[in-house]
């Protein structure tokens, strides 16, 4: 096959003495045995997306390896010295259960220390939310976590956090990327100053657990906690290091752990994908729940920032909740607890994202708190806290099974969220209700919103072209009608224009640009198209809604909404 010149140039650079012998030999092997893989490894540089930098491990500038991470860390080090002049610089590093995460974390620590930056490095794997907490707890300017969240085993990644504990956002992200792009690989300082690397563990763990309990506990009686029957699975990930201890210290002692998934393992041997968004990932936990007659199942992803939840429905069967439903349940619970405590005075807010359920806005209005909506990703919710210091942040989430309780952690946090959903369940059970019934009550009170996600995977160079072409087609041939309903509003976050298709009026969208299109139809449906920032996928988020006058009519109204979703999928040719 013919290899493009830009790829050959990149390959030749990686065959110079700047790169170690093992790397050069691996590249030569690809050249002779797998030119297609060689092309995939070098056709572009790994980019920072919504979750930082994430990709397949291997050699090349489009892969996760010591050189791509070393270059990013060198650029970050240079930027830190510029951003915080004449200050002693400190960074903290955590890593998850993935292959090479521990060695790559040490590479990152080495580069930081070689640049005169004091490094706090966790002595073993830890949840991502603990990294965010530790950054503020230790007074660091920067934090890194080595993780690829719920991606397949061949992936790893690198997420960058700033001094407020949130992931980097403008202008820091652009400034850092510019510095990195102007660096050469031979400028990376790999030789560690071991005197500047300090290992951390128990002290930060206990402070984090204490903070989680303070933020996510709400006067639930001890008897109610003991009476809640819980199944928990870490899906071979990092949450096993903290979630069981957090639940125990908070008073939840009736916890059954899925033993086959307890031990951290980057191969994730018992699941096809370690993603609690996917029902199959929780199959073993659901089986254990039926065996133990448990009330609730909770599973977390490998780096413990997302959680999947299953509860018993009105027929007593275990039912998986989606991310929007858990977000609504936890937000409503927090709002009610804040109201009972007399803490709501109009200076509070909850946070969400443009792809999540609009029902969050109905909840916020009902409790007289503001609802701020940002782009996809919790870094934008963290930025809200920083941008509005005069307001108190209650909680926030998005459809992708993540939630953030208070501002001790400035990212989605499955440790505190696990405790919070147990509080919801324990209090519901104590009053003769269930989590499921509480959700239905919310639908009656605020409207029945039902969401559905279509995720289309397109891998590699060709896949990227296909995804880009799909978005171009949607822009050049805008949909005017969906399922017999006129599109009345089109929001294009790439052009920052919201256009009323009935009147022709246009408004500027006051958010950073993003490759997102959102259609609103005259019956209140919402359809969002968005390429993933961290995976080779394009996602379509569908939200429909209806009034629900009583719980007894739930099944009928749900069937109507399911039919509407099915027709939207057909109309947009997503099936």
C-alpha positions in Angstrom: 0.0 0.0 0.0 1.1 3.6 -0.6 1.9 5.5 2.6 1.4 9.2 2.5 4.4 11.5 2.9 3.3 13.0 6.2 3.1 9.6 7.7 6.5 8.6 6.4 8.0 11.8 7.8 6.5 11.0 11.2 7.8 7.4 11.0 11.3 8.5 10.1 11.4 10.9 13.0 10.5 8.0 15.4 13.4 6.0 13.9 16.0 8.5 15.1 18.1 8.0 18.3 15.7 10.3 20.3 13.5 7.2 20.6 14.7 4.0 22.4 15.6 0.8 20.6 12.5 -1.1 21.6 10.3 1.7 20.1 12.3 1.7 16.9 12.1 -2.1 16.6 8.4 -2.1 17.1 8.0 0.5 14.3 10.1 -1.6 11.9 8.0 -4.6 12.7 4.8 -2.7 11.8 6.5 -1.5 8.6 7.0 -5.1 7.4 4.0 -6.9 8.9 1.2 -4.4 9.3 1.4 -1.2 7.2 -2.3 -0.5 7.9 -1.6 -0.4 11.7 1.5 1.7 11.0 -0.7 4.2 9.1 -3.2 4.3 12.0 -0.4 4.9 14.5 1.1 7.9 12.7 -1.5 9.6 10.6 -2.3 12.3 13.2 -1.3 13.5 16.7 -3.4 12.4 19.6 -5.7 15.3 20.5 -7.1 16.7 23.7 -10.9 16.0 23.7 -13.7 16.3 26.2 -11.9 14.0 28.6 -8.3 14.9 27.8 -6.1 12.7 25.7 -7.2 9.1 25.1 -6.2 6.4 22.7 -4.9 3.0 21.9 -1.5 2.1 23.5 1.4 1.5 21.1 4.2 3.2 19.2 3.6 6.4 17.2 2.3 9.9 17.6 -1.4 8.7 17.4 -0.9 6.3 20.3 -0.5 6.4 24.1 3.1 5.8 25.0 6.0 7.3 27.1 6.8 9.8 24.3 3.4 11.2 23.6 2.7 11.4 27.3 6.2 12.7 28.0 5.7 15.4 25.4 2.4 16.5 26.8 3.9 16.6 30.3 6.9 18.6 29.2 4.6 21.1 27.5 2.5 21.2 30.6 5.5 21.7 32.8 6.7 24.6 30.6 3.2 26.2 30.8 3.0 25.8 34.6 6.3 27.7 35.0 4.8 30.5 32.8 1.3 30.5 34.4 2.6 30.5 38.0 5.9 32.4 37.9 8.0 32.5 41.1 5.8 30.0 42.8 6.8 26.5 44.1 5.0 24.2 41.7 3.2 21.0 42.8 1.4 18.4 40.9 -0.4 15.2 41.9 -0.8 12.0 39.8 -3.2 9.1 40.1 -3.7 6.1 37.8 -6.2 3.3 37.3 -6.2 -0.5 36.7 -5.3 -0.4 33.0 -2.2 -2.0 31.5 0.8 0.2 31.8 -1.0 2.9 33.9 1.5 2.5 36.8 4.6 2.8 34.5 3.1 5.6 32.5 2.2 7.5 35.7 5.9 7.1 36.8 7.0 8.5 33.4 4.8 11.5 33.9 6.1 12.0 37.5 9.7 11.7 36.2 9.1 14.5 33.6 7.5 16.8 36.1 10.3 16.3 38.6 12.9 16.8 36.0 11.4 20.2 35.4 11.6 21.2 39.1 8.0 20.4 40.0 7.2 18.6 43.3 5.1 15.5 42.5 2.7 13.7 44.8 2.3 10.2 43.2 -0.3 7.8 44.6 1.5 4.6 45.6 -1.1 2.4 43.9 -4.2 2.7 41.8 -7.0 5.1 42.9 -10.3 6.5 41.7 -10.3 9.5 39.4 -12.4 11.6 41.8 -9.8 11.2 44.5 -7.3 12.9 42.2 -9.5 15.9 41.9 -10.0 16.0 45.7 -6.2 15.5 46.3 -5.3 18.4 44.0 -7.1 20.9 46.3 -6.3 19.1 49.5 -2.6 19.2 48.8 -2.6 22.7 47.3 -1.4 21.7 43.8 -1.6 23.7 40.6 -2.1 20.7 38.5 -3.2 17.1 38.5 -3.0 14.1 36.1 -4.8 10.9 36.1 -3.8 8.0 33.8 -7.1 6.4 32.7 -9.2 5.6 29.7 -12.4 5.4 31.7 -14.6 2.6 30.3 -12.8 2.2 26.9 -11.7 -1.3 25.8 -8.5 -2.9 27.3 -6.1 -1.6 24.6 -6.8 2.0 25.5 -5.2 4.3 28.0 -5.4 8.1 28.5 -4.3 11.2 30.3 -6.6 13.7 31.9 -5.3 17.1 33.1 -6.8 19.0 36.1 -6.1 22.6 37.1 -5.8 24.2 40.5 -9.5 24.5 41.1 -9.8 20.7 40.9 -11.6 20.7 37.6 -10.3 19.5 34.2 -8.6 22.1 32.0 -10.9 24.5 30.1 -10.3 27.6 28.1 -8.0 29.5 28.1 -5.6 27.0 29.8 -6.3 24.1 27.4 -5.5 26.1 24.3 -2.4 27.6 25.9 -1.1 24.2 27.0 -1.9 22.6 23.6 0.0 25.4 21.8 3.1 24.8 24.0 2.9 21.0 23.4 2.5 21.4 19.6 5.6 23.6 19.4 7.8 21.1 21.3 10.1 18.5 19.7 10.4 15.0 21.2 14.1 15.6 21.9 13.2 18.4 24.3 11.4 16.0 26.8 13.3 15.8 30.1 12.9 12.2 31.1 15.6 12.0 33.8 13.7 12.2 37.2 14.7 14.1 40.3 13.6 11.4 42.7 13.9 13.9 45.6 10.9 15.7 44.2 8.6 12.6 44.0 6.6 11.9 47.1 4.3 8.9 47.4 0.9 9.3 49.0 -1.9 7.0 50.1 -3.7 6.5 53.4 -3.8 10.1 54.7 -5.4 11.4 51.5 -7.7 8.3 51.3 -9.2 9.0 54.8 -9.6 12.7 54.1 -11.4 11.9 50.8 -13.7 9.4 52.5 -14.5 11.8 55.3 -15.3 14.5 52.7 -17.5 12.1 50.7 -19.5 11.2 53.8 -20.0 14.9 54.8 -21.2 15.8 51.3 -23.4 12.9 50.5 -25.0 11.9 53.9 -28.4 13.4 54.9 -29.5 12.3 58.4 -30.6 8.9 57.3 -31.4 6.8 60.4 -28.9 4.1 61.2 -31.7 1.4 61.1 -32.6 2.5 57.6 -29.0 2.2 56.4 -28.7 -1.2 57.9 -32.0 -2.3 56.4 -30.9 -1.4 52.8 -29.6 -4.5 51.0 -26.9 -3.5 48.5 -25.0 -5.3 45.7 -21.9 -3.5 44.5 -19.4 -4.3 41.7 -16.2 -2.5 40.9 -16.0 -4.1 37.4 -12.3 -4.9 38.0 -11.6 -1.2 38.5 -10.3 1.2 41.1 -13.5 1.7 43.1 -12.8 -1.3 45.2 -10.1 0.7 47.0 -12.6 3.2 48.4 -16.3 2.6 47.9 -16.7 -0.3 50.3 -14.9 1.6 53.0 -16.9 4.7 52.3 -20.2 2.8 52.6 -19.1 1.1 55.7 -17.9 4.2 57.5 -21.2 5.9 56.5 -23.2 3.1 58.2 -24.1 0.9 55.2 -23.0 -2.6 56.3 -25.4 -4.8 54.3 -23.2 -4.8 51.2 -22.7 -7.8 48.9 -19.7 -7.4 46.6 -19.4 -9.3 43.3 -16.3 -11.3 44.2 -15.5 -12.4 40.6 -15.1 -8.7 39.7 -13.4 -7.5 42.9 -9.7 -7.7 41.8 -8.5 -4.9 39.6 -7.7 -6.2 36.1 -7.0 -4.2 33.0 -8.3 -7.1 30.8 -11.7 -6.8 32.4 -12.1 -10.6 32.0 -15.8 -11.0 33.1 -17.3 -8.3 30.9 -17.3 -7.5 27.2 -17.0 -3.8 28.2 -16.5 -2.4 31.7 -19.1 0.3 31.1 -22.0 0.5 33.6 -24.0 2.2 30.9 -24.3 -1.2 29.2 -26.7 -3.7 30.8 -24.4 -6.7 30.1 -21.7 -5.1 32.4 -24.0 -5.5 35.4 -25.2 -9.0 34.6 -23.3 -10.7 37.4 -24.4 -8.0 39.9 -28.0 -8.4 38.9 -27.8 -12.2 39.4 -26.3 -11.7 42.8 -29.1 -9.2 43.6 -31.7 -11.8 42.9 -29.8 -14.4 44.9 -29.6 -12.1 47.9 -33.0 -10.3 47.4 -31.1 -7.0 47.3 -32.9 -3.6 46.9 -30.3 -1.9 44.7 -27.3 -2.7 42.5 -24.5 -0.3 41.9 -21.6 -0.7 39.5 -18.8 1.7 38.7 -16.5 2.0 35.7 -12.7 1.3 35.9 -11.7 4.8 37.1 -14.8 5.2 39.4 -16.3 8.3 38.0 -19.5 6.8 36.5 -22.0 4.6 38.2 -24.7 2.3 36.9 -27.8 1.7 39.1 -30.5 -0.9 39.1 -33.5 -1.0 41.4 -36.6 -3.1 41.8 -39.6 -1.9 39.7 -43.3 -2.1 40.8 -43.3 -5.9 40.0 -40.2 -6.5 42.1 -37.9 -7.1 39.2 -34.5 -5.5 38.9 -34.6 -2.6 36.4 -31.6 -0.6 35.1 -31.9 3.1 35.4 -30.2 5.3 32.8 -27.9 8.3 33.6 -30.7 10.8 33.2 -32.9 9.0 35.7 -30.2 8.7 38.3 -29.3 12.3 37.8 -33.0 13.3 38.3 -33.4 11.1 41.4 -30.2 12.4 43.1 -30.9 16.1 42.2 -34.4 16.0 43.5 -33.2 14.3 46.7 -30.6 17.0 47.2 -33.0 19.8 46.5 -35.5 18.4 48.9 -32.9 18.0 51.6 -31.6 21.5 51.1 -35.1 22.8 51.2 -35.9 21.0 54.5 -32.7 22.4 56.0 -33.8 25.9 55.0 -30.7 26.4 52.8 -32.4 27.5 49.6 -32.6 31.3 49.2 -32.3 31.9 45.5 -28.5 31.9 45.5 -28.0 28.2 44.6 -27.7 26.3 41.3 -27.6 22.9 39.8 -25.6 22.0 36.8 -26.1 19.9 33.7 -25.1 19.7 30.0 -26.7 20.2 26.6 -27.1 16.5 25.9 -28.9 15.7 29.2 -32.6 15.6 30.1 -34.4 18.9 30.0 -36.3 17.6 33.1 -33.5 19.0 35.3 -34.6 22.5 34.4 -38.2 21.7 35.6 -36.8 20.4 38.9 -34.7 23.5 39.4 -37.6 25.8 38.7 -39.8 23.9 41.2 -37.3 24.5 43.9 -36.4 28.1 43.0 -32.8 27.4 42.2 -30.9 28.2 39.0 -30.1 25.6 36.4 -26.9 26.2 34.5 -26.3 24.1 31.3 -23.0 23.7 29.6 -21.3 21.7 26.9 -20.8 18.0 27.3 -18.4 17.0 30.1 -18.0 17.7 33.8 -15.2 20.2 33.2 -17.9 22.6 32.2 -19.9 22.0 35.3 -16.7 22.5 37.3 -16.2 25.8 35.4 -19.6 27.0 36.5 -18.6 26.7 40.1 -15.5 28.8 39.3 -17.4 31.3 37.2 -20.2 31.9 39.8 -18.5 32.2 43.2 -21.5 34.1 44.5 -23.7 31.0 44.0 -23.7 27.7 46.0 -23.4 24.6 43.9 -25.8 21.8 45.1 -25.1 19.1 42.6 -25.1 18.3 38.9 -24.8 15.6 36.3 -25.2 14.5 32.8 -26.7 11.6 30.9 -23.4 9.6 30.7 -24.0 8.1 34.2 -22.0 10.6 36.1 -22.9 12.8 39.1 -21.2 15.5 41.2 -22.3 16.2 44.8 -21.2 19.6 46.1 -17.8 21.1 45.1 -15.2 19.1 47.1 -14.6 17.1 43.9 -14.8 19.0 40.7 -15.6 16.1 38.4 -18.1 13.3 38.2 -17.6 11.2 41.3 -18.9 7.7 41.7 -17.7 7.5 45.3 -20.0 10.2 46.7 -22.7 9.4 44.1 -22.8 5.8 45.3 -23.3 6.9 48.8 -26.0 9.5 47.7 -28.1 7.0 45.8 -27.9 4.7 48.8 -29.3 7.6 50.9 -32.1 7.9 48.4 -32.9 4.2 48.5 -32.6 3.9 52.3 -34.9 6.8 53.0 -37.4 5.5 50.4 -37.5 2.0 51.9 -37.8 3.4 55.4 -41.1 5.1 54.4 -42.5 2.1 52.6 -41.6 3.3 49.1 -38.9 2.4 46.6 -36.4 4.3 44.4 -38.5 3.4 41.4 -41.7 4.7 42.9 -39.9 7.9 43.9 -38.9 8.3 40.2 -42.5 7.9 39.1 -43.7 10.5 41.6 -41.2 12.9 40.1 -42.6 12.2 36.6 -46.1 13.0 37.8 -44.9 16.2 39.5 -42.6 17.6 36.8 -43.5 15.8 33.5 -42.4 12.4 32.2 -39.2 12.9 30.2 -37.8 9.8 28.5 -34.4 9.7 26.8 -32.7 7.3 24.4 -29.1 7.2 23.1 -28.0 6.0 19.7 -24.2 5.5 19.5 -22.6 4.6 16.1 -19.0 3.4 16.1 -16.7 4.3 13.2 -13.1 3.3 13.9 -9.8 4.5 12.5 -9.0 7.0 9.8 -11.9 6.1 7.6 -14.3 6.2 10.5 -13.2 9.7 11.4 -13.9 10.8 7.8 -17.3 9.2 7.9 -18.2 10.8 11.2 -17.1 14.2 9.9 -19.1 13.7 6.7 -22.3 12.8 8.7 -22.0 16.1 10.5 -21.3 18.0 7.3 -24.4 16.5 5.7 -26.6 17.4 8.7 -25.4 21.0 8.4 -25.7 21.3 4.7 -29.1 19.5 4.5 -30.7 20.6 7.8 -33.7 18.4 8.9 -36.9 20.4 8.7 -39.3 17.7 9.9 -38.9 14.7 12.2 -41.6 12.1 12.7 -44.2 14.5 11.3 -43.2 17.3 13.6 -41.7 20.5 12.3 -38.3 21.4 13.6 -38.8 24.8 15.2 -35.3 25.5 16.5 -31.8 24.4 15.4 -28.8 25.1 17.6 -25.4 24.8 15.9 -22.7 25.0 18.5 -20.0 25.0 15.8 -21.3 28.3 14.3 -22.6 29.5 17.7 -26.0 30.2 16.1 -29.5 29.2 17.3 -32.0 29.7 14.5 -35.8 29.7 14.8 -36.8 27.9 11.6 -40.3 29.4 11.7 -39.4 33.1 12.0 -35.8 33.0 10.7 -34.6 34.8 13.8 -31.1 34.0 15.0 -29.4 34.2 18.4 -25.8 33.8 19.4 -25.1 30.8 21.6 -23.0 32.1 24.5 -20.8 28.9 24.9 -17.5 27.8 23.5 -17.7 26.3 20.0 -18.3 22.6 19.7 -19.3 20.2 17.0 -22.9 19.7 18.1 -26.3 20.1 16.5 -29.5 20.2 18.4 -33.0 20.0 16.9 -36.2 21.0 18.8 -39.5 20.0 17.4 -42.9 21.5 17.9 -44.1 18.7 20.2 -41.2 19.4 22.6 -38.9 16.6 21.4 -35.1 17.2 21.4 -32.6 15.5 19.2 -28.8 16.1 19.5 -26.1 15.0 17.2 -22.5 15.0 18.5 -19.3 13.2 17.7 -17.6 11.8 20.8 -14.5 13.6 22.0 -12.9 10.5 23.4 -14.2 7.5 21.3 -14.6 6.8 17.6 -18.3 7.3 17.8 -21.1 9.7 16.7 -23.9 9.9 19.2 -27.5 10.9 18.8 -29.4 11.9 22.0 -33.2 11.7 21.8 -35.5 13.3 24.4 -39.3 13.1 24.4 -41.8 14.0 27.0 -45.5 13.9 28.0 -47.7 14.7 31.0 -48.2 11.9 33.4 -51.4 12.5 35.5 -51.0 9.4 37.7 -48.6 6.6 38.4 -51.3 4.1 37.3 -51.0 5.5 33.7 -47.2 5.2 33.6 -47.1 2.1 31.5 -49.4 3.5 28.8 -47.6 6.9 28.6 -44.2 5.1 28.5 -45.4 3.0 25.6 -46.4 6.1 23.8 -43.1 7.8 24.4 -41.2 4.6 23.3 -43.2 4.6 20.1 -42.3 8.2 19.5 -38.6 7.5 20.0 -38.8 4.5 17.6 -40.4 6.8 14.9 -37.7 9.5 15.4 -35.0 6.8 14.9 -36.7 5.7 11.7 -37.3 9.2 10.5 -33.6 10.1 11.0 -32.4 6.8 9.5 -30.5 5.9 12.6 -31.7 2.3 12.7 
